[in-house]
């Protein structure tokens, strides 16, 4: 029982470490995305440029919903 508890504790610590790494990467990428949006002169957060075309907020909302569901739209 003690060994199993120790193994689970080690797994928990690893997952916490990975979660923190992912959070830091996401924060950095969001900052980069904001910088790119500002550099291109885009003032609306409801518009995203994909393959030279702008998506409106309805399309963005649908994409966000799909990401929450663990699925992503393929953009080419």
DSSP file (Angstrom, degrees, kcal/mol; ACC not computed):
  #  RESIDUE AA STRUCTURE BP1 BP2  ACC     N-H-->O    O-->H-N    N-H-->O    O-->H-N    TCO  KAPPA ALPHA  PHI   PSI    X-CA   Y-CA   Z-CA
    1    1 A X     >        0   0    0      0, 0.0     4,-2.3     0, 0.0     5,-0.2   0.000 360.0 360.0 360.0 -42.6    0.0    0.0    0.0
    2    2 A X  H  >  +     0   0    0      2,-0.2     4,-2.3     1,-0.2     5,-0.1   0.890 360.0  49.9 -64.2 -39.1    2.8    2.4    0.9
    3    3 A X  H  > S+     0   0    0      2,-0.2     4,-2.6     1,-0.2    -1,-0.2   0.925 110.5  49.5 -65.7 -43.7    4.6    1.7   -2.4
    4    4 A X  H  > S+     0   0    0      1,-0.2     4,-2.4     2,-0.2    -2,-0.2   0.907 111.4  49.7 -61.0 -41.2    1.4    2.2   -4.4
    5    5 A X  H  X S+     0   0    0     -4,-2.3     4,-2.2     2,-0.2    -1,-0.2   0.900 110.8  49.7 -65.0 -40.7    0.9    5.5   -2.6
    6    6 A X  H  X S+     0   0    0     -4,-2.3     4,-2.2     2,-0.2    -2,-0.2   0.898 110.3  50.3 -63.7 -41.6    4.4    6.6   -3.4
    7    7 A X  H  X S+     0   0    0     -4,-2.6     4,-2.3     2,-0.2    -2,-0.2   0.919 111.3  48.2 -63.2 -44.1    4.0    5.7   -7.0
    8    8 A X  H  X S+     0   0    0     -4,-2.4     4,-2.5     1,-0.2    -2,-0.2   0.887 109.9  52.5 -64.1 -38.3    0.8    7.7   -7.2
    9    9 A X  H  X S+     0   0    0     -4,-2.2     4,-2.2     2,-0.2    -1,-0.2   0.907 109.5  49.1 -63.9 -40.9    2.5   10.7   -5.5
   10   10 A X  H  X S+     0   0    0     -4,-2.2     4,-2.0     2,-0.2    -2,-0.2   0.902 111.5  49.3 -64.7 -41.5    5.3   10.5   -8.1
   11   11 A X  H  X S+     0   0    0     -4,-2.3     4,-2.5     2,-0.2    -2,-0.2   0.908 109.8  51.9 -63.8 -41.4    2.8   10.4  -10.9
   12   12 A X  H  X S+     0   0    0     -4,-2.5     4,-2.5     1,-0.2    -2,-0.2   0.918 109.0  49.5 -60.9 -44.9    1.0   13.4   -9.4
   13   13 A X  H  X S+     0   0    0     -4,-2.2     4,-2.2     1,-0.2    -1,-0.2   0.891 110.9  50.3 -63.1 -39.6    4.1   15.4   -9.2
   14   14 A X  H  X S+     0   0    0     -4,-2.0     4,-2.6     2,-0.2    -2,-0.2   0.920 110.9  48.3 -64.3 -44.1    5.0   14.6  -12.8
   15   15 A X  H  X S+     0   0    0     -4,-2.5     4,-2.7     1,-0.2    -2,-0.2   0.899 110.8  51.3 -64.4 -40.0    1.6   15.7  -14.0
   16   16 A X  H  X S+     0   0    0     -4,-2.5     4,-2.3     2,-0.2    -1,-0.2   0.912 110.6  49.1 -61.3 -42.3    1.8   18.9  -12.0
   17   17 A X  H  X S+     0   0    0     -4,-2.2     4,-2.2     2,-0.2    -2,-0.2   0.926 112.9  46.4 -63.6 -45.5    5.2   19.6  -13.6
   18   18 A X  H  X S+     0   0    0     -4,-2.6     4,-2.5     2,-0.2    -2,-0.2   0.896 111.0  52.9 -63.7 -40.7    3.9   19.0  -17.1
   19   19 A X  H  X S+     0   0    0     -4,-2.7     4,-2.4     1,-0.2    -1,-0.2   0.922 109.5  48.7 -60.4 -45.2    0.8   21.1  -16.4
   20   20 A X  H  X S+     0   0    0     -4,-2.3     4,-2.3     2,-0.2    -1,-0.2   0.898 110.5  50.9 -64.2 -40.8    2.9   24.0  -15.3
   21   21 A X  H  X S+     0   0    0     -4,-2.2     4,-2.4     2,-0.2    -2,-0.2   0.932 111.2  48.2 -60.7 -45.7    5.1   23.7  -18.4
   22   22 A X  H  X S+     0   0    0     -4,-2.5     4,-2.6     1,-0.2    -2,-0.2   0.893 110.7  51.7 -62.0 -40.4    2.1   23.7  -20.6
   23   23 A X  H  X S+     0   0    0     -4,-2.4     4,-2.4     2,-0.2    -1,-0.2   0.911 110.6  47.9 -63.5 -43.0    0.7   26.7  -18.8
   24   24 A X  H  X S+     0   0    0     -4,-2.3     4,-2.3     2,-0.2    -2,-0.2   0.904 112.5  48.5 -65.3 -41.9    3.9   28.6  -19.3
   25   25 A X  H  X S+     0   0    0     -4,-2.4     4,-2.8     2,-0.2     5,-0.2   0.920 111.6  49.9 -64.3 -43.5    4.1   27.8  -23.0
   26   26 A X  H  X S+     0   0    0     -4,-2.6     4,-2.6     1,-0.2    -2,-0.2   0.915 110.3  50.1 -62.5 -42.7    0.5   28.8  -23.5
   27   27 A X  H  X S+     0   0    0     -4,-2.4     4,-1.9     2,-0.2    -1,-0.2   0.919 112.6  47.3 -60.8 -44.2    1.1   32.1  -21.7
   28   28 A X  H  X S+     0   0    0     -4,-2.3     4,-2.2     1,-0.2    -2,-0.2   0.918 113.1  48.0 -64.2 -43.6    4.2   32.8  -23.9
   29   29 A X  H  X S+     0   0    0     -4,-2.8     4,-2.6     1,-0.2    -2,-0.2   0.870 109.3  52.9 -67.7 -36.2    2.3   31.9  -27.1
   30   30 A X  H  X S+     0   0    0     -4,-2.6     4,-2.4     2,-0.2    -1,-0.2   0.898 109.6  49.5 -64.0 -39.2   -0.6   34.1  -26.2
   31   31 A X  H  X S+     0   0    0     -4,-1.9     4,-2.3     2,-0.2    -2,-0.2   0.907 111.5  48.9 -65.2 -41.1    1.8   37.0  -25.7
   32   32 A X  H  X S+     0   0    0     -4,-2.2     4,-2.5     2,-0.2    -2,-0.2   0.910 110.7  50.7 -63.3 -42.0    3.4   36.3  -29.1
   33   33 A X  H  X S+     0   0    0     -4,-2.6     4,-2.6     2,-0.2    -2,-0.2   0.913 110.0  49.5 -63.0 -43.2    0.0   36.1  -30.7
   34   34 A X  H  X S+     0   0    0     -4,-2.4     4,-2.5     2,-0.2    -1,-0.2   0.911 110.9  50.4 -60.9 -42.3   -1.0   39.4  -29.2
   35   35 A X  H  X S+     0   0    0     -4,-2.3     4,-2.2     2,-0.2    -2,-0.2   0.908 111.4  48.2 -62.9 -42.0    2.2   41.0  -30.4
   36   36 A X  H  X S+     0   0    0     -4,-2.5     4,-1.7     2,-0.2     6,-0.2   0.901 110.9  50.5 -65.9 -40.7    1.6   39.6  -34.0
   37   37 A X  H  <>S+     0   0    0     -4,-2.6     5,-1.7     1,-0.2     4,-0.5   0.924 112.9  46.4 -62.5 -42.9   -1.9   40.9  -34.0
   38   38 A X  H ><5S+     0   0    0     -4,-2.5     3,-0.7     1,-0.2    -2,-0.2   0.861 110.1  53.9 -67.2 -35.2   -0.7   44.4  -32.9
   39   39 A X  H 3<5S+     0   0    0     -4,-2.2    -1,-0.2     1,-0.2    -2,-0.2   0.818 108.6  48.6 -69.5 -30.5    2.1   44.3  -35.4
   40   40 A X  T 3<5S-     0   0    0     -4,-1.7    -1,-0.2    -5,-0.1    -2,-0.2   0.500 115.4-115.3 -88.3  -3.8   -0.3   43.6  -38.3
   41   41 A X  T < 5 +     0   0    0     -3,-0.7     2,-0.4    -4,-0.5    -3,-0.2   0.560  60.2 154.2  84.7   7.6   -2.6   46.4  -37.1
   42   42 A X      < +     0   0    0     -5,-1.7    -1,-0.3    -6,-0.2    -2,-0.1  -0.582  15.4 175.5 -71.2 123.4   -5.5   44.2  -36.2
   43   43 A X        +     0   0    0     -2,-0.4     2,-0.5    -3,-0.1    -1,-0.2   0.553  54.0  81.5-105.8 -10.9   -7.6   45.9  -33.6
   44   44 A X    >   -     0   0    0      1,-0.1     3,-0.9    -7,-0.1    -1,-0.0  -0.845  55.3-164.1-102.6 126.3  -10.4   43.5  -33.3
   45   45 A X  T 3  S+     0   0    0     -2,-0.5    -1,-0.1     1,-0.2    -3,-0.0   0.615  89.4  68.7 -78.4 -11.3  -10.1   40.4  -31.2
   46   46 A X  T 3  S+     0   0    0     -3,-0.0     2,-0.4    14,-0.0    14,-0.2   0.521  91.6  72.0 -83.6  -4.8  -13.1   39.0  -32.9
   47   47 A X    <   -     0   0    0     -3,-0.9     2,-0.4     9,-0.1     9,-0.2  -0.931  58.4-179.6-114.7 134.8  -11.2   38.6  -36.2
   48   48 A X  E     -A   55   0A   0      7,-0.9     7,-2.3    -2,-0.4     2,-0.6  -0.993  24.6-130.2-129.2 138.5   -8.5   36.1  -36.8
   49   49 A X  E     +A   54   0A   0     -2,-0.4     2,-0.4     5,-0.2     5,-0.2  -0.777  28.9 173.6 -92.1 125.3   -6.6   35.8  -40.0
   50   50 A X  E >  S-A   53   0A   0      3,-3.3     3,-2.1    -2,-0.6    26,-0.1  -0.976  72.6 -19.7-133.6 118.5   -6.4   32.3  -41.5
   51   51 A X  T 3  S-     0   0    0     -2,-0.4     3,-0.1     1,-0.3    -1,-0.1   0.845 127.6 -53.0  53.1  37.9   -4.8   31.7  -44.9
   52   52 A X  T 3  S+     0   0    0      1,-0.3     2,-0.4     0, 0.0    -1,-0.3   0.456 119.7 104.9  82.0   0.1   -5.3   35.4  -45.7
   53   53 A X  E <   -A   50   0A   0     -3,-2.1    -3,-3.3    -5,-0.0     2,-0.4  -0.885  67.1-127.6-115.1 146.3   -9.0   35.4  -44.8
   54   54 A X  E     -A   49   0A   0     -2,-0.4     2,-0.4    -5,-0.2    -5,-0.2  -0.749  15.0-146.3 -94.5 138.5  -10.6   36.8  -41.8
   55   55 A X  E     -A   48   0A   0     -7,-2.3    -7,-0.9    -2,-0.4     2,-0.1  -0.826  17.0-132.4 -98.3 140.3  -12.9   34.7  -39.6
   56   56 A X     >  -     0   0    0     -2,-0.4     4,-2.1    -9,-0.2     3,-0.3  -0.317  32.6 -94.4 -84.1 176.5  -15.8   36.5  -37.9
   57   57 A X  H  > S+     0   0    0      1,-0.2     4,-2.6     2,-0.2     5,-0.2   0.800 122.7  58.4 -64.5 -29.5  -16.7   36.0  -34.3
   58   58 A X  H  > S+     0   0    0      2,-0.2     4,-1.9     1,-0.2    -1,-0.2   0.923 109.4  43.8 -65.9 -42.3  -19.3   33.3  -35.0
   59   59 A X  H  > S+     0   0    0     -3,-0.3     4,-2.2     2,-0.2    -2,-0.2   0.890 113.2  51.9 -67.8 -39.0  -16.6   31.1  -36.7
   60   60 A X  H  X S+     0   0    0     -4,-2.1     4,-2.6   -14,-0.2    -2,-0.2   0.920 108.6  51.2 -62.6 -43.6  -14.2   31.9  -33.9
   61   61 A X  H  X S+     0   0    0     -4,-2.6     4,-2.2     1,-0.2    -1,-0.2   0.887 109.5  50.0 -61.4 -39.6  -16.7   30.8  -31.3
   62   62 A X  H  X S+     0   0    0     -4,-1.9     4,-2.1     2,-0.2    -1,-0.2   0.903 110.6  49.9 -65.8 -40.3  -17.3   27.5  -33.1
   63   63 A X  H  X S+     0   0    0     -4,-2.2     4,-2.2     1,-0.2    -2,-0.2   0.909 110.7  49.7 -64.5 -41.1  -13.6   26.9  -33.3
   64   64 A X  H  X S+     0   0    0     -4,-2.6     4,-2.1     1,-0.2    -2,-0.2   0.894 109.3  51.8 -64.9 -38.9  -13.2   27.6  -29.6
   65   65 A X  H  X S+     0   0    0     -4,-2.2     4,-1.5     1,-0.2    -1,-0.2   0.903 109.5  49.8 -63.7 -40.6  -16.1   25.2  -28.8
   66   66 A X  H  <>S+     0   0    0     -4,-2.1     5,-2.8     1,-0.2    -1,-0.2   0.891 108.9  52.1 -65.3 -38.8  -14.5   22.5  -30.8
   67   67 A X  H ><5S+     0   0    0     -4,-2.2     3,-1.4     1,-0.2    -1,-0.2   0.889 107.2  52.6 -64.8 -37.7  -11.2   23.0  -29.0
   68   68 A X  H 3<5S+     0   0    0     -4,-2.1    -1,-0.2     1,-0.3    -2,-0.2   0.849 105.5  55.3 -64.7 -32.4  -13.0   22.7  -25.6
   69   69 A X  T 3<5S-     0   0    0     -4,-1.5    -1,-0.3     2,-0.2    -2,-0.2   0.436 124.3-105.7 -80.2   2.1  -14.4   19.4  -26.8
   70   70 A X  T < 5S+     0   0    0     -3,-1.4     2,-0.4     1,-0.3    -3,-0.2   0.599  88.5 108.0  86.2  11.4  -10.9   18.2  -27.5
   71   71 A X      < -     0   0    0     -5,-2.8     2,-0.4    -6,-0.2    -1,-0.3  -0.921  50.3-159.2-121.4 147.7  -11.2   18.5  -31.3
   72   72 A X        -     0   0    0     -2,-0.4     2,-0.2    -3,-0.1    -8,-0.1  -0.960  21.0-117.9-126.1 145.9   -9.6   21.1  -33.6
   73   73 A X        -     0   0    0     -2,-0.4     2,-0.6   -10,-0.1   -10,-0.0  -0.554  31.1-120.9 -75.4 144.1  -10.6   22.2  -37.0
   74   74 A X        -     0   0    0     -2,-0.2     2,-0.5     2,-0.0    -1,-0.1  -0.783  29.3-166.5 -88.6 124.9   -8.0   21.5  -39.7
   75   75 A X              0   0    0     -2,-0.6   -24,-0.1     1,-0.1    -2,-0.0  -0.952 360.0 360.0-116.3 125.1   -6.9   24.7  -41.3
   76   76 A X              0   0    0     -2,-0.5    -1,-0.1   -26,-0.1    -2,-0.0   0.372 360.0 360.0-118.3 360.0   -4.9   24.6  -44.5
